[in-house]
Amino acid sequence: MNKRTSFATTTRGLRRDTPPMKLFEKAKKYGIWNPSDIDLTQDRADWLGLNDDEQDIILRLIALFQAGEEAVTLDLLPLIMTIASEGRIEEEMFLTTFLWEEAKHTDFFSRLLTEVIGDPGDLTRYHKQNYRTVFYEALPTALDRLRVDSSAEAQVVASVTYNMIVEGVLAETGYYSFYTALRDNGLMPGATYGIDRLKQDESRHIAYGIYLISRLVAENPALWDVAEQTMNTLLMPALGVVTEAFEPYNPVPFGLSIDAFTSYAIMQFQKRFERIQQSKGAALDHVEAMTHAAIEADDA
């Protein structure tokens, strides 16, 4: 076991002007919500009023989110341990909020399943091939790699997989689906309130992930090729998750459109791709300035 020779907080002090500490401040302010406090009474009534296809697509979306939130809760620890081992206390402090928030998200969707839906049975029937590629294979593989390989390259692969693809593309598109199906139709207010809280949490996660990848690419421009390859490798299965969710229906309930959601997913991918690309060869000050601007604008 390595012995410590000093502590950051009793030598240099915390660097409160860094992006991770700004995000930590936001997490302390906005991350204090309890899934158990959300009233789901109207949600249950609304659910019972939906037709079979409407119920099926909402259940499908919840099934995708439920397993996804459990997956990131299970897989996140190696990233926290890697950052901690580098002595990046400000980043680790913010990352402690990740695990707590992902656990709350798992709790939230579990309540929807048990208190709104009832007994939906084994929901793995909704986890099709592209979903399995991302959540059953790519995500645990990328994060678990950090247990034995904490290199900057491994960190880039892990953060691209988790923050950019899982959160930045799939979760963001999933929120959009819930809002279009439910909020636009005045349905299930407890669910949409919870989605609001999740989206706010995840925006901080994505902001940190883009910062982490950008910091690593700025420090070593050759890592841009790793980031780009990982993004391009995972984009197609991520888009496949979107199309798989809507393909079984004709017409798609609630007037949802595969093309609209595919375009939305690509838009989310592209804006983060371009932001990371700007960090190639950039000074760390520039990366931090870009992240600060995104945090202030709530534009992860």
HELIX and SHEET records of a PDB file:
HELIX    1   1 ALA A    8  THR A   10  5                                   3    
HELIX    2   2 PRO A   19  TYR A   30  1                                  12    
HELIX    3   3 PRO A   35  ASP A   37  5                                   3    
HELIX    4   4 THR A   41  LEU A   48  1                                   8    
HELIX    5   5 ASP A   52  ASP A   75  1                                  24    
HELIX    6   6 LEU A   77  SER A   85  1                                   9    
HELIX    7   7 ILE A   89  ARG A  111  1                                  23    
HELIX    8   8 LEU A  112  ILE A  117  3                                   6    
HELIX    9   9 LEU A  123  TYR A  126  5                                   4    
HELIX   10  10 GLN A  129  TYR A  131  1                                   3    
HELIX   11  11 ARG A  132  ALA A  138  3                                   7    
HELIX   12  12 LEU A  139  ARG A  145  1                                   7    
HELIX   13  13 ALA A  152  SER A  159  1                                   8    
HELIX   14  14 VAL A  160  ALA A  171  3                                  12    
HELIX   15  15 GLU A  172  ALA A  181  1                                  10    
HELIX   16  16 ARG A  183  ASN A  185  5                                   3    
HELIX   17  17 PRO A  189  GLU A  219  1                                  31    
HELIX   18  18 LEU A  223  PHE A  246  1                                  24    
HELIX   19  19 PRO A  253  GLY A  255  5                                   3    
HELIX   20  20 ILE A  258  GLN A  277  1                                  20    
HELIX   21  21 LEU A  284  GLU A  296  1                                  13    
END                                                                             
